[in-house]
């Protein structure tokens, strides 16, 4: 819903008739979304947080950590969806079925309507999370833990620690209070998805390069390959891209142009994936390809050297050479 609602609102405000189809419009989004506070501030969505932290931190190992110096927040899915639905009502966007000139596919990885002209060979991010009521926990309630690469908690299981060293996962932590916490174990990216049982065992122990869409439909969000190939993030970038896609659709459907089918799809895709954004995406995919080759020690060294003075190519070559 959040992938398409922003576009629906903007297109409707331009005077076009819009129909939004959601098989379960009243369901609350189950996902535990988090974004940097400044990203939502830029879109006037500061009222869509239910918790914020003054800083986020990365634990590289038991001795090293990095403070990101950037406030982070947990998205209030109910409030965000309610706000978007209310805007749809104000814009008189109708729910249900209808015949369409343009279809915007926001169905995610199911890719119901959009096809691609290149093989679909993504990297896979897997995650398993729990919202827990505990007697106590060791985390600072004023800091969100963006990535925790420590594996000392797996010391009791040699096999599990060895698996984690080969294909590492990290802990993502949102400490709400001294006795309430969200814990998510995440495989950042892997050629084949880490089995869910493996991820569950680890937490209990302590992508997509863009290509052209089919002529009759446009994509947004997962469908448009907008998931960050190295981090799995998508919400802020998708919401920020919505005005560009909406304006492109409105421009194409102007009576003086009446660009439909292939022409409209190609125009919307070009606006969504400009040369600059494609180049940026290629760099992100380069990062994903590197991460696919790194084990846990090499991943930790990459975190340490990210702020160093060595040229990036030298850093990557050294890491890959060490692994080989």
N, C-alpha and C positions, 0 to 999 in steps of 0.2 A: 504493500500500500504506500509506504513512504517513498518508494522509488518512483511511483507514477503520479502521486497526488500533486506535487509541486508543478509538474508539467500540465496536468489537467486544469489547475487553477489559472495558470498564466494564459493558456490557450483559450479558456472560457472568458477570461477578462478581455481578450482581444475580439470577442463577439462571435466566436464559433461555438457550435453545439457540441457538448462533450458528454459521453456516457462512460461511467466508471464501473467495471465489473469485478467484483470480489466475491468468491464463493462463500466466504465467512466474514462478512463485514463487521460483525459485532464481537468477534473474538479478540482477545487481548494478545498482543505479540508476546510469545513466550521467551524470546531471545534476551540475553543479558547484554545489552549494548553499552559501550562506553566510548566517549570522544573527548578530545581536548576542549576545554571550556571556551577558548577563543574561537574555535571553529563554529560552535553554535551561536556565540555572541554575534558573529558576522552575519548570521541569518535570522537574528531576532528570535532565538529559541532558548534563551536563558531560563525561561519558565518551564522548560521540559527536562529539567534535572530533578532527581529525587535525592541525590547525594553528590557532593563535590569534595575534592581534596585539594589542598593548597599546592601539592607537588606530587610528582610521580617518580619512582625510583626503579633502577635496574640493578639486580644483583648478578654479577658476573660469576663469582664463586664465593667461597666462604671468607675471602680476604678483601675482595674488591667490589665496589658498588659505584653507581653513577646516578647522581640526582639530575633529573631532566629540567628542573626549574620551570615547570609548565603545569598550571592547574588542570585537573582531570575530573570528569564527571560521569556518573552513571545515568544513562538516559531513562527517563520515566516514559516507558512505552505507552502506557494508557493515556498520559497527557499529550504526548506527541501525536498519537493517532486521533485523539479527540480534537486537537487543534486543527489537524489537517482535514478531518471530516467536516468541522464547522466551516472552514474556508470553502470547502466544496459546496456546502449548503448555501453560503452567501453568494457563491458564483453560479448557483442554480445548475450544478452538475448533476445529471440524473443517474440513478443506479439502474442496474438491470441490463436487458438485452437491447440490441439495436443494430441497424446497418451502418457500416462505417466507411468513410473515405480513407482514413488512416488508422492503423492499429498500432498501438504502442504496447509491446510485450514486456511486462515486468514480472514474469513468472519465475525468474531466477534460473538456476542450473537445469531445470527441466526443459528449457528451450522449446516451448510448445510451438511457437510460430516463426521464430527467427532461425535461419540456417546460415552457415558460414562457408566462405569460399576457400578456407584453409582447414587442415586437420585440427580437430579439437583435442589437444594434448596438454592439459593443464598440469600444474603442480597441485598437490592436494594438501589442504590444511584440515587437521582433525582436532577437535576439542571436546572435553567433557567437563562439565561444571556442576558444583553443588552449592546451594545456599544453606548454610548450617548455623544452628544455634549451639554454641559451645560454652564450656565452663570458662575457658580462657584461650588466648592465642598469642603468639610472639610478635605480631606485626603492629607497627605504629599506626594508630587510627587517623593520623593527620596526613599520611602518605599512602597513595595508591601504588601497589607493586605492579609495574608494567610488565616486567619480565624477571623471573627468578630462575637462573640457570644452575643454582646450587643442586648437587646431587648427594650430599652427605646423608640426607634422610633415607637414602636407599642402601645404606651400608650393611643392613641386615640381610639383603638379598643380592648375592654376587651376580646371579644371572640377570636380574632386573637392572642392576647398575651397568652391566656390560651392554645390554640392549639399549639403554639410554645413552651410553657413550657413542654407540654406532649411529643411532638415529635419535638425536636429542629432543626432548620436550622441555618446556618451561612452565612454571607456575605463574598464573595471573591472579592477583589477589585484590579484592575490594573489602577492606576492613571497615564495617559500618559502625561498630562499637566494640567494647571489650569482650562481648559474648555473641556477636552476630557478624558473620563473615561470608563472602562469596569466594570460592576457590575454583579456578579453572585450569586444568592441565591441557597444554596445547602443543601440538606438533606444528611448528612454524610453516614448514613446507617439506613435502617429500614426494618422490617420483610416484610412489604408490601409497595410498593412505595408510597410516599406522592403524592397526586393528583397534577397535574401540575397547575391547577387553584389555589390551595392553595399556591403553591410556588410563583406563579405570584402575588397573593394578598399580600404576605409578602414583596416581593421586591417593589411592588408598595406602600406599607405602609411605607415606608421610603426612588459473591463473591462466596463461590466458591472454596471450597477446591478442589485441583487437584485429578483426578483419571485417570484410564487408557483409552487410545483412542482405536478406532476400528483398526483392523489389517491393513486395506488398506490405512489409511491416518494418517498424523501427524497434530498437531495443533500448532498455535503460537498466541500470543496476547490474546484477549478475548476468542478465541476458546480454548485455553490451560489454561484457568482460571488464567491468569497472572495479572488480575486487582487486585490491593491491596485491600483486603477485608475490611480494616478499613478506607482507604483514597480515594479509587477510582483511584489512580495513576497507570499508566501503561507504558507510552512512554519510559522512560529511561530504565526500567527493561527489556522491550521487545527488544529494540535495543541492550542492553548489552548481552542478552541471544542468539541473532542470531548466533554468531560464533559457540557456542556449538552445536546448533541444526544442522547447516550446516556441521560442521566437522563430526558429527555423521552420517549424510546421506552419505557423501562422503566415510567414512570408511566402511559403510555397502555395498555400491555399488562397492567397489573395486573388480576387476575381480577375485581375489583370494578368496573372501568371497561370493560375490553375495547374500547378505542377503536381502530377499524381504519380502513383506507381514507382517505377524505377528512379525517376528524377527526384521525387520527394525523398525517398529513402536514402538515396545517395547524398542529397543536400544535407539532410539531418545528420547522417553519419559523419560527413565532413566537418560539420559544426561541432559535433560531439568529440570527434577525434581529429583535432587540428594537427598540423605538422609538429608544433611545439609539444603538444600532449603525447603524440606518437613517439617522439624522441625521448620524452620523459619516461614513457611506458617501457620503451626498449631498455632504458637504463635500469628500471625497476626489475624487468625480466632478467637482465644480466645479474642483478643481485640474487634473484631466485635461483638461477642456474648455479651460482656460486654456493648458495646455501645447501643445494642438493648434494654437493660434494663434500660438505664439512661434517665432521663428527663433533662431539661436545667440546673437546679441548680447542679445536680450531674455531668453533663458533665463539667461544669465550675470548680467544685472542683477537678475533675480528671486532668484538665489542670494545676491547681495550684500545686497539689501534685506530678506531674510527676517528678519534680526535687527535691522532698523532701527525707527524710531519712527513712520513713516508708517502710517496705517490701511491694513489689507489691501486694502480696496476701492479706495482711491486708488492704491496700488501697482499693482494689476492694471489699472485703467483707464489709467494712464500707460503701462504696458508695451504694452497692446493698441493704444493711440492711436499710440505710436511706430512700431509695426509697420505700421499702416494708412497 
